[in-house]
């Protein structure tokens, strides 16, 4: 039997890894210490329940998570201001990693930019990048700042703002041990020869096919556990027949193990299961939130919880009216013509990422879990 303190520490270590799959001594010293202290038990639990690998050394801990759905684009990488990455930033990110793999122990932002620019000129990439505009330089700087946050780079001298304004450069240490841990695919990219992007992605993430009942059940348990840990909610209707049957028979055991290991709380409904975090730490999209965008999102959720389905035009009209009603509390400009379009887009992006809404053909449809945001009729006691 393990003691209460041991159990608390182990949960904290696992939660730290789930929240930040790459921990470094500089950025996460206390979390890394916990992971190193409980590495054997964590590695065993993760291998058994999820199939994810855990690599730990004196300076880093890397949990090699795999996405439950490689087609899900609702949780993009984001920049410092919260802006989602587009294709250009993703391509630049890959080119920067390839460049850093060949770089010296130290490099400058200017040198990195030149190498990326040279790589981007390869005709088979079908990618245009010139560094002629501040916007293009800002995209490269966003990539570098993400690598700084992850610990792949360490700033030695200079500042990225000087590079943006073309008044200076920045010197970095390249931390190869951290750089080497970034790829999470089951296979090395250089071993894949499939022609299309979809086929290459499938091969990059493919796992061995189970050939016995025990191995098939193990694969199902791991796949469902990953979904419960990574997805805001699992709807039974989205599972295949084998997954539904296994989850129906093993739901209590899977949920119990997750709750014991992570302190997540299962919310089980007729339509599906959500693992809710009372501490609100293990998510990149929060609901509800404060400020204008958070309030708009909550109000839109309430409308869809009541009506089930509304057209985008109906929701725009609702947001315009809400902006007039809350003009004293929302940020400036919300009543300007067209402002409702951006406000609604932000709200629907968040609700879609949380699996609360499906948007298609000019309409938004509330999914079952959105019912938790419906306004109940007030109850007056004594009447």
Buried (B, 14 or more C-beta within 10 A) or exposed (E): EEEEEEBEBBBBBBBBBBBBBBBBBEBBEEBBBBBBBBBEBBBEBBEEBBBBBBEBEEBBBBBBBBEBEEEEEBBBBBBEEEEEBEEBBEBBBBBBBBBBEEBEEEBBBBBBBEBBBEBBEEEEEEBEBEBEEEEBBBBBBBBBBBBBBBBBBBBEEBBBEEBBEEEBBBBBEBBEBBBEBBEBBEEEEEEBEEEEEEEBBEBBBEEEEEEEEEEBBBBBBBBBBBBBBBBBBBBBEBBEEEBBEBBEEBBEEBBEBBEEBBBBEBEEBEBBBBBEBEEEEBBEBEBEBEEBBBBBBBBBBBBBBBBEEBEBEBBBBBBBEBBEEBEEEBEEEBEEEEBBEBBBEBBBBBBBBBBBBBBEEEBBBBBBBBBEBEEEEEEEEEE
